[in-house]
Amino acid sequence: MVSRVEEKPLTFEPDKDGTIQLKGGNLDFMRSIDSDIKYWLEINGSVPCFLGTLQ
């Protein structure tokens, strides 16, 4: 995807306790996808469905 604004990439990074953390992205973008993060990642545990919501 090509963007005209400077963005930080999203990355999934493992923690020491075995969970995965979503990191990166600019603050406005992260706020705009907060409900998708909660629904797809925290409640349903589906990374593919979460990624499908990103534009």
PyMOL CGO cylinders between C-alpha atoms (Angstrom):
from pymol import cmd
from pymol.cgo import CYLINDER

trace = [
    CYLINDER, 0.00, 0.00, 0.00, 1.29, 3.47, -0.84, 0.3, 1, 1, 1, 1, 1, 1,
    CYLINDER, 1.29, 3.47, -0.84, 0.54, 6.36, 1.48, 0.3, 1, 1, 1, 1, 1, 1,
    CYLINDER, 0.54, 6.36, 1.48, 1.12, 10.07, 1.06, 0.3, 1, 1, 1, 1, 1, 1,
    CYLINDER, 1.12, 10.07, 1.06, 1.54, 10.62, 4.79, 0.3, 1, 1, 1, 1, 1, 1,
    CYLINDER, 1.54, 10.62, 4.79, 4.44, 9.40, 6.82, 0.3, 1, 1, 1, 1, 1, 1,
    CYLINDER, 4.44, 9.40, 6.82, 3.37, 6.42, 8.88, 0.3, 1, 1, 1, 1, 1, 1,
    CYLINDER, 3.37, 6.42, 8.88, 5.09, 4.10, 11.27, 0.3, 1, 1, 1, 1, 1, 1,
    CYLINDER, 5.09, 4.10, 11.27, 4.68, 0.41, 10.42, 0.3, 1, 1, 1, 1, 1, 1,
    CYLINDER, 4.68, 0.41, 10.42, 2.61, -1.88, 12.61, 0.3, 1, 1, 1, 1, 1, 1,
    CYLINDER, 2.61, -1.88, 12.61, 4.50, -4.85, 14.00, 0.3, 1, 1, 1, 1, 1, 1,
    CYLINDER, 4.50, -4.85, 14.00, 3.52, -7.83, 16.10, 0.3, 1, 1, 1, 1, 1, 1,
    CYLINDER, 3.52, -7.83, 16.10, 6.17, -8.56, 18.72, 0.3, 1, 1, 1, 1, 1, 1,
    CYLINDER, 6.17, -8.56, 18.72, 6.23, -11.49, 21.18, 0.3, 1, 1, 1, 1, 1, 1,
    CYLINDER, 6.23, -11.49, 21.18, 6.50, -10.80, 24.90, 0.3, 1, 1, 1, 1, 1, 1,
    CYLINDER, 6.50, -10.80, 24.90, 8.42, -12.88, 27.42, 0.3, 1, 1, 1, 1, 1, 1,
    CYLINDER, 8.42, -12.88, 27.42, 5.12, -14.28, 28.75, 0.3, 1, 1, 1, 1, 1, 1,
    CYLINDER, 5.12, -14.28, 28.75, 4.15, -15.69, 25.34, 0.3, 1, 1, 1, 1, 1, 1,
    CYLINDER, 4.15, -15.69, 25.34, 1.65, -13.03, 24.30, 0.3, 1, 1, 1, 1, 1, 1,
    CYLINDER, 1.65, -13.03, 24.30, 1.96, -10.89, 21.19, 0.3, 1, 1, 1, 1, 1, 1,
    CYLINDER, 1.96, -10.89, 21.19, 1.99, -7.09, 21.36, 0.3, 1, 1, 1, 1, 1, 1,
    CYLINDER, 1.99, -7.09, 21.36, 0.91, -4.79, 18.53, 0.3, 1, 1, 1, 1, 1, 1,
    CYLINDER, 0.91, -4.79, 18.53, 3.40, -1.95, 18.22, 0.3, 1, 1, 1, 1, 1, 1,
    CYLINDER, 3.40, -1.95, 18.22, 4.04, 0.98, 15.93, 0.3, 1, 1, 1, 1, 1, 1,
    CYLINDER, 4.04, 0.98, 15.93, 1.63, 3.12, 13.96, 0.3, 1, 1, 1, 1, 1, 1,
    CYLINDER, 1.63, 3.12, 13.96, 1.07, 6.80, 14.52, 0.3, 1, 1, 1, 1, 1, 1,
    CYLINDER, 1.07, 6.80, 14.52, -1.15, 7.87, 17.43, 0.3, 1, 1, 1, 1, 1, 1,
    CYLINDER, -1.15, 7.87, 17.43, -4.12, 9.04, 15.34, 0.3, 1, 1, 1, 1, 1, 1,
    CYLINDER, -4.12, 9.04, 15.34, -4.13, 5.81, 13.35, 0.3, 1, 1, 1, 1, 1, 1,
    CYLINDER, -4.13, 5.81, 13.35, -3.88, 3.64, 16.47, 0.3, 1, 1, 1, 1, 1, 1,
    CYLINDER, -3.88, 3.64, 16.47, -6.82, 5.51, 18.00, 0.3, 1, 1, 1, 1, 1, 1,
    CYLINDER, -6.82, 5.51, 18.00, -8.86, 5.02, 14.83, 0.3, 1, 1, 1, 1, 1, 1,
    CYLINDER, -8.86, 5.02, 14.83, -8.41, 1.23, 14.95, 0.3, 1, 1, 1, 1, 1, 1,
    CYLINDER, -8.41, 1.23, 14.95, -8.83, 0.84, 18.73, 0.3, 1, 1, 1, 1, 1, 1,
    CYLINDER, -8.83, 0.84, 18.73, -12.26, -0.82, 18.44, 0.3, 1, 1, 1, 1, 1, 1,
    CYLINDER, -12.26, -0.82, 18.44, -10.96, -3.25, 15.78, 0.3, 1, 1, 1, 1, 1, 1,
    CYLINDER, -10.96, -3.25, 15.78, -8.01, -4.13, 18.01, 0.3, 1, 1, 1, 1, 1, 1,
    CYLINDER, -8.01, -4.13, 18.01, -10.32, -4.88, 20.92, 0.3, 1, 1, 1, 1, 1, 1,
    CYLINDER, -10.32, -4.88, 20.92, -12.85, -6.84, 18.87, 0.3, 1, 1, 1, 1, 1, 1,
    CYLINDER, -12.85, -6.84, 18.87, -10.61, -8.84, 16.55, 0.3, 1, 1, 1, 1, 1, 1,
    CYLINDER, -10.61, -8.84, 16.55, -7.47, -9.30, 18.63, 0.3, 1, 1, 1, 1, 1, 1,
    CYLINDER, -7.47, -9.30, 18.63, -8.53, -9.20, 22.28, 0.3, 1, 1, 1, 1, 1, 1,
    CYLINDER, -8.53, -9.20, 22.28, -12.00, -10.79, 22.06, 0.3, 1, 1, 1, 1, 1, 1,
    CYLINDER, -12.00, -10.79, 22.06, -11.75, -13.09, 19.02, 0.3, 1, 1, 1, 1, 1, 1,
    CYLINDER, -11.75, -13.09, 19.02, -7.99, -13.62, 18.80, 0.3, 1, 1, 1, 1, 1, 1,
    CYLINDER, -7.99, -13.62, 18.80, -7.99, -13.37, 15.01, 0.3, 1, 1, 1, 1, 1, 1,
    CYLINDER, -7.99, -13.37, 15.01, -5.00, -11.63, 13.45, 0.3, 1, 1, 1, 1, 1, 1,
    CYLINDER, -5.00, -11.63, 13.45, -6.17, -12.37, 9.86, 0.3, 1, 1, 1, 1, 1, 1,
    CYLINDER, -6.17, -12.37, 9.86, -9.59, -10.77, 10.47, 0.3, 1, 1, 1, 1, 1, 1,
    CYLINDER, -9.59, -10.77, 10.47, -7.95, -7.78, 12.14, 0.3, 1, 1, 1, 1, 1, 1,
    CYLINDER, -7.95, -7.78, 12.14, -5.58, -7.31, 9.22, 0.3, 1, 1, 1, 1, 1, 1,
    CYLINDER, -5.58, -7.31, 9.22, -8.56, -7.50, 6.87, 0.3, 1, 1, 1, 1, 1, 1,
    CYLINDER, -8.56, -7.50, 6.87, -10.05, -4.39, 8.50, 0.3, 1, 1, 1, 1, 1, 1,
    CYLINDER, -10.05, -4.39, 8.50, -6.97, -2.24, 7.83, 0.3, 1, 1, 1, 1, 1, 1,
    CYLINDER, -6.97, -2.24, 7.83, -7.00, 0.12, 4.89, 0.3, 1, 1, 1, 1, 1, 1,
]
cmd.load_cgo(trace, "trace")
